[in-house]
Amino acid sequence: WTPCASSTRRPSAPSAPGSISGLTLVSEGATGITYSISPVTFATTYTWTVPSGASITAGQGTMSITVTFGSTAGNVSVTAGNACGTSAASNLAVTIYKAYYWVGTGNWNDFSGGFYTHWATTSGGGTLRTTLPAITDDVYFDAGSGSGTATFNTASANCRNINFTGFSGIINGNQALAVYGSLTLAATVTLSYIGTLSFRATTARNTITTAGKTIAGIVTFNGT
């Protein structure tokens, strides 16, 4: 039974769904991510949309979906429908974080041929990135990075988490780095960096692991 099927009631579409439950920060290429809503009175179907490059792998038409994400952020949206029409949408903004792997020797922002020379999508290189790390992205210096020198040469270096586990090279430079998550140094790293290291996390449970290394530059805490 739906309201519009009755002669005693005014036809109407369902109300907009309530809030969507699910992750608002997911990794690039993440699979099996679920989103759900509570039932909407008189709704007989639900229509979901996801950001560009993402796909719904299960659940379209129901109150819960499973999503595989690409590399583009955007809204997960859902409307409720019945024979009378379709409701307004309920939306949940989703941010995509990416993994950036350092390769070779050079500056943080070296750029050539449309790519950032030292930032790859996987450990050891292969496919280079066309953008620099952002405040939602994770940065890795690992065994696949080589044993060269990475120089922080730009005042706009940002990342979420930065991890040096497995890296045996040199970290150099005198420009600022803003970390919006955790820092993990390693005993194998030669730390010559003297820039300002600014911790700006706005969420709890972030950590700083120095592995016995001395941070010679200025350290500030500007998070919440």
Secondary structure in CASP SS format (residue, H / E / C, confidence):
PFRMAT SS
TARGET T0000
AUTHOR 0000-0000-0000
METHOD secondary structure of the structure
MODEL  1
W C 1.00
T C 1.00
P H 1.00
C H 1.00
A H 1.00
S C 1.00
S C 1.00
T C 1.00
R C 1.00
R C 1.00
P C 1.00
S C 1.00
A C 1.00
P C 1.00
S C 1.00
A C 1.00
P C 1.00
G C 1.00
S C 1.00
I C 1.00
S E 1.00
G C 1.00
L C 1.00
T C 1.00
L E 1.00
V E 1.00
S E 1.00
E C 1.00
G C 1.00
A C 1.00
T C 1.00
G C 1.00
I E 1.00
T E 1.00
Y E 1.00
S E 1.00
I C 1.00
S C 1.00
P C 1.00
V C 1.00
T C 1.00
F C 1.00
A C 1.00
T C 1.00
T E 1.00
Y E 1.00
T E 1.00
W E 1.00
T E 1.00
V C 1.00
P C 1.00
S C 1.00
G C 1.00
A C 1.00
S E 1.00
I E 1.00
T E 1.00
A E 1.00
G C 1.00
Q C 1.00
G E 1.00
T C 1.00
M C 1.00
S E 1.00
I E 1.00
T E 1.00
V E 1.00
T E 1.00
F C 1.00
G C 1.00
S C 1.00
T C 1.00
A C 1.00
G E 1.00
N E 1.00
V E 1.00
S E 1.00
V E 1.00
T E 1.00
A E 1.00
G E 1.00
N E 1.00
A C 1.00
C C 1.00
G E 1.00
T E 1.00
S C 1.00
A C 1.00
A C 1.00
S E 1.00
N E 1.00
L E 1.00
A E 1.00
V E 1.00
T E 1.00
I E 1.00
Y E 1.00
K C 1.00
A E 1.00
Y E 1.00
Y E 1.00
W E 1.00
V C 1.00
G C 1.00
T C 1.00
G E 1.00
N E 1.00
W C 1.00
N C 1.00
D C 1.00
F E 1.00
S E 1.00
G C 1.00
G C 1.00
F E 1.00
Y E 1.00
T E 1.00
H E 1.00
W E 1.00
A E 1.00
T C 1.00
T C 1.00
S C 1.00
G C 1.00
G C 1.00
G C 1.00
T C 1.00
L E 1.00
R E 1.00
T C 1.00
T C 1.00
L C 1.00
P C 1.00
A C 1.00
I C 1.00
T C 1.00
D C 1.00
D E 1.00
V E 1.00
Y E 1.00
F C 1.00
D C 1.00
A H 1.00
G H 1.00
S H 1.00
G C 1.00
S C 1.00
G C 1.00
T E 1.00
A E 1.00
T E 1.00
F E 1.00
N C 1.00
T C 1.00
A C 1.00
S C 1.00
A E 1.00
N E 1.00
C E 1.00
R C 1.00
N C 1.00
I E 1.00
N E 1.00
F C 1.00
T C 1.00
G C 1.00
F C 1.00
S C 1.00
G C 1.00
I E 1.00
I E 1.00
N E 1.00
G E 1.00
N C 1.00
Q C 1.00
A C 1.00
L E 1.00
A E 1.00
V E 1.00
Y C 1.00
G C 1.00
S C 1.00
L E 1.00
T E 1.00
L C 1.00
A C 1.00
A C 1.00
T C 1.00
V C 1.00
T E 1.00
L E 1.00
S C 1.00
Y C 1.00
I C 1.00
G C 1.00
T C 1.00
L E 1.00
S E 1.00
F E 1.00
R C 1.00
A C 1.00
T C 1.00
T C 1.00
A C 1.00
R C 1.00
N C 1.00
T C 1.00
I E 1.00
T E 1.00
T C 1.00
A C 1.00
G C 1.00
K C 1.00
T C 1.00
I C 1.00
A C 1.00
G C 1.00
I C 1.00
V E 1.00
T E 1.00
F E 1.00
N C 1.00
G C 1.00
T C 1.00
END
